[in-house]
Amino acid sequence: MSKKFLYSLLFILISLMMISFFVSKKEHQTPKSMAILINGKKANNFPTTKNYQTNVVCKNEGKLTNPIGKVFWLKDKSRWSMEIINIQEPNTICEVTFSSTKDPCQIPGYLCYEINQSSSLTKTKDQDGESYYYNGEATDNYLTFAGINFRIIRINGDKSIRLITSSLLTSGKDTITAPYNSNPLCNQIKKVTDSVNCAKYSHSPDNIYNILNEWYQKTITGNNKTFIHRGKYCNDLSNWNKLRITYFGNYARIEQDQKPNLECNNHPNIYNDEAISIIDDIGLLSVDEARLIGTENSYLTDVKDSWTISPKEYVVSSNDQLSKLNMYLVEGFDDITTKHGLAPVINLNSLTIVSGVGTIDNPYLIIGVEKT
């Protein structure tokens, strides 16, 4: 073997070692500076007791970055320790938060907290307490998850986060001719009139419920399922009958009172108390959510031709084939046998941790979920 070849080989090995050294050094740089907050107040040192929730948020030039940081209690030494890896920029500044509260909406880094910093929120009540929904003109509610672009709808009363796909899953060309909640819905109509043909709205392969669940099983897979919270979808089937028309509670709130709300409650004149919620991994927007947010110049504009979960009315005809069930769309309503699209709605765990700022150029990205 020639000396020239050995020298060349030695040069290549040394070069590779230097590259490895510099890459390793860059990945494990320490933050330029670190801020410590204990219950919202600046501190110079970590607390001396362990009864705190902790979080680490790192920024570079004011933008959230993706280093992996954690603070943990060392039982044998009775003190806190911190570990941060994957820092890519030398000017990274990390903020370590210690909080005696367990409310994720008050701890930086949690999606709930980051949403609460927005000026595009409106406070209202839902079935579980205080809810904060994004107004239609919001531009800071973008989130990417499982390769899908979503818009954040609201913080639910239980602190979970509701999302809707930013575009239609299906178009009007697809065959979608039965409502999400067809069986209980049809059974409720039968209490008022025997003319309804429940088979017409049965769980056929093209039923909305089946389409949504097929999409969910194919899209939300593996570890991504750990971020999902089984949400409450208002299934208001309260109703009354007048002149061969069965009106639903949604009609009373939206058309008569013009007061949509998220409490899934009934109009005072409705005597069939059936305002309940479906609890599931996936569902649809309610007409109340759609009307509160609005569809004109709104983040719902691209999905306004999608079905909601909410029935409007069942119109009885002397010929059953002409009887029709009208369901609300995100904008407007239509007979359920008409073809429209779908915009899946899911809910994220309240302990979801994110990076990003929620804009179209820097959407929220999920980087973990705190284990309970």
N, C-alpha and C positions, 0 to 999 in steps of 0.2 A: 504494500500500500504506500503510495507516494506521500512525501511530506506536504506537498501542495494540497492534496486531498484532506489530510489530517488537519492542516491549518484552517481549511474552509469549513470542515465539520465543527472544529472548536469554535470558530467565529459564529456559526449558526446557533450553537448551544448557548453561548454567552448572550447572544441577542435575545433568544427566547427567554432566558432567565431574567434579563433586564425588563423585557415587556411584562412578564409575569409579576415582577416586583412592583412596577409602577401601577399596573392595573389593580393589584391587591391593595396597594397603598391608597389608591383613589377610592376603592370601595369601602375602606374601613377608616376613612378620615373622621376625625371628631368634629362636632359642630363648632362653628366659629364662636358662638355664644349660646348660653342656655338661660332660660327664664323659668323660675319656679313660682307656681301659684298654689296657695293653700286656701281652699274655699273662696277663690276669687281675689285673694290678696297676695301681693308680691312677697316673696320670702327669700332669704339668702341660703337656707339649708332645707334639706328634706325633713319632714316631720319625724318625730321620734317614736310615734306609735303606729300600729299597723291598720287601724280602723278607717281606711280610706279607699275610695275608688280612684284609680289612676289612669292617666292617658298621656300619650306623647304625640305632639303635633309639630312637624318640622316644615319650615318655609324657606324659600330662597327668593330674595327680592320681592317679598310679599305674597308669593304664590306657594300653595301647598305642594310639597314634594312627596316622594314615595319611599323614604327610608323606613326600615322596620325597626320600631322602637318599643321597648317595654320596660316597665318599672316593676320590681318584684321585691317582696319582703323576705329577707334572709333570716330564717328562724334561729339558726345557730349563733348568729351575730346580733340579732335583734335590731336590725337596721334595714333601710331601703337601699336597693342597688339598681342601677340603670344599665341597659344594653341597647346600643343603637348600631345597626349595620346598614349597608347599602347606601351610604351617603355619597352622592355623585358630584355635588357642587361644593367648592371650598367655602362659600359664604352662607352656608346653611345655618339657620338659627332654629333651635328646638325649644319648645315650651312644654314643660312637664307640669301637669295639673294633678293636684291631690284634692279630692272632694269627699266630704263626709256624706254628701247626698248620693242616692242611688238613681236619681232621675237623669236618664241619658240626655234629656233636653237641656240640661244645665252643665254638661261636661264637653269641652271642646273636642272635636274629632269625631264625635258621634253624629250621624246624619241628622238626627232630630235637633241637635244643638245648632248645626250649621244652617239648617232650614230656618230656624228661629231668628237668625240674624237678618233675614230678608225683609225688605220693606214692602213686599208684594203680597203679604198675608192678611187674611181677614179672619177674625175670631168668631166662632159660633159654637154650638153644642151639638154633640151627637149622642148615640146611645150610651157611651162610656164616659162622657165628661166633656172637657173643652177640646175643641178641634180647631186647627188652623189650616185654611185652604188657600191655595195660590189663586189670586185674581187672574182673569183671563189674559191680561196683557203681560203677565210675568215672563221674564226672559232669563231668569236665574234658577229654573227648575228642571234643567236637563240632567239626566242620569243614564249611564250605560251599564247594562247588566246582562250577563249571559249572551253577549254579542248582539243585544237588542237595544235600540234607543227608546228610552221612556221619557215621559214628563211626569214630574212629581205632582200629584193632585193635592195631598194634604197630610198633615199629622193627624192621625186618628186619636180619639179620646183615650185609648189605651197606650199611646205613645208609638204605636207601629206606624209605618209610612206607606201610604197608598200611591201606587203608580199606574199609569195607563200607557200603552204603546203609543208612540208618536205618529204612527201611520196605521192604516187598516190592515188587519190580518188577511181579510178577504175583500173582494169587490162585489158589486152588484151582479156580476156575471155568475157568481157561485150560487149553489143551491142551498139556501138557508131558509127553511120554511116552518120552523117550530121554535117556540120560545125556550129560553134557558130553564125556566121553572115550569115546564108544561104540565106535568102530572098534578102537582098541588093546585096550580092555576085552574086547570080544567075541572078538577073536583070541586073547587070553590064556585065556579060558574054553575055547576050542576045543582048546587044548593038552591039556586035562584030559578033556573030554567032547565028542563030536561031536554031541550032541543039541541044542546051542544053535542057534537060528535067528537069525543075525546080522542079517538083514533087519528083524527085529523091533525092533532097536535102531539102525537105520541113521541117517544124517544126513538125516532128513526135514526139511521146513520147520519143524516144531514141535520139532525137536531143541534141547536146551538150549544147545549151542554156538552155533547159528545165532541163537537169540533174544538171547543175550548180546552177540554181535558186532553185531547190528542195533541194539541199544540203544546200544552204545559208539559206533558210527559216527554216530548221530543226536545223541548227547548230548555227546561229547567232540570238539569241532570247533575249527578254526582254531588260535589261539595256545595254547588249553588243552592241545593235544597235546604241547606242549613240556614240560609238567610231569609227563608220564606216564613211568614207568619200567617196562620189560618185566619182570614179576615171575616168580618161580618158584612154581608151584602143584603141591604134592605129589601125584603120580599113582601111588600105591602099588598096583601090580597083583600083587605077590608073593602066592602062594597055595599051598594044598595041598588035597588031596581026601580026603574021609572019608564013607563011607556015602552016596554020591550027592549030596554037598554039597561045592561048591568054596568054601572059606573064604579070605578075603583077609587080607593083613597087618594091615589096619585092625582087623579082628575080633580078632586076637590081642592087639593093644595095648589096645584099648578094652574088650573083653569078658573076655578071659582074664587078662591082666596088669593091667588097669586102670591103665595108665601111659601116658597120651597124651604125645607129644613132638613137637617140630617139626623133628626131624632127618631125617625121611622115610626112616627105616631099617627093617630087617626084624626080625621075630621070629626067634630062633635056630633054631626048628624048621621054618622055611619054606624050601623047597628051590628055588623058582623065583625067582631074583633079578631082580625087575622093579620095584624101588622107584626110580622116576625122577621127574623134574619136567617138567611142561609149562611152557615159557617163552612168555608171551603178555602182551598189553596188558590183558587182562581174564580173570577166572576166578571161582572160587567158594571159599568157606571150606572148609578140610579139617575132617574130624571131630575131629582132634587139637586144632585151634585152638578149635573149638566147645566141646569138653569141658574144655579148660584154662580157658577164660573162664567157662563156665557159662551157663545160661539163666534161672535163677530169680532174680527181682529184678535182672535184668541188662540191659545195653544191647543184648543180643541177643534180648530177650524179644519184641520186635515182628517179628523175622525168624526165629523158631524153627521156623516151618512152611516153611522153604525147604530146597531140596536142597543138599547139600555135593558136593564132587568125589569123595567116597570110597565105593567099593563095600564091601558087607558080606559078601555070600555069594550064590552061585548054586545054587538048589535044583533038582535034576533030577527030572522026573516021567516016568513011562512014556509019558505023553501030552505031547508037546512043548508043546502049547498051555497046559498047566498048569504047565510049568517057569517059575520066576520068578527075577528078579534083584533082590535087595534092596540098596538104596543108603541110606547114612546121611543123615538130615536134620540140621539144626542141633540139633534135639531129637528123639531117637528115630530110627526108620528106617521104610522102606516099600518095597513093590514098585514098581519104576520105572514101571510102567504106570499107577500112581495119580497123580492130579493134585495137585501142590503148587506153591508159589511159588518165586521166585528173588530173591536179594539179591546183586547184582553186587559183586565185589571188584576193586579196582584198586590200583596202587602209585604213589606220588609220588616224583619225583626227590629224591635226598638233599640237593640244593642249593636246595630250595624255601624261599622267604622268606615269612613270614606276619606278619599283625597279629592282634589279638585274644588272648584268654586261654583259649579252648577250652571255655567254659561255654555253656549253652543260650542265655543272653542275650547273650553276647559270644563267638561261635564263632570259631575260626581262619578267617581269610580269606587267600587267596593273593595276594600283591602282586608277586611276581616270582620269577625263578629265576636263580641266578648262572651265568653262562656259563663253560664250562671251556675 
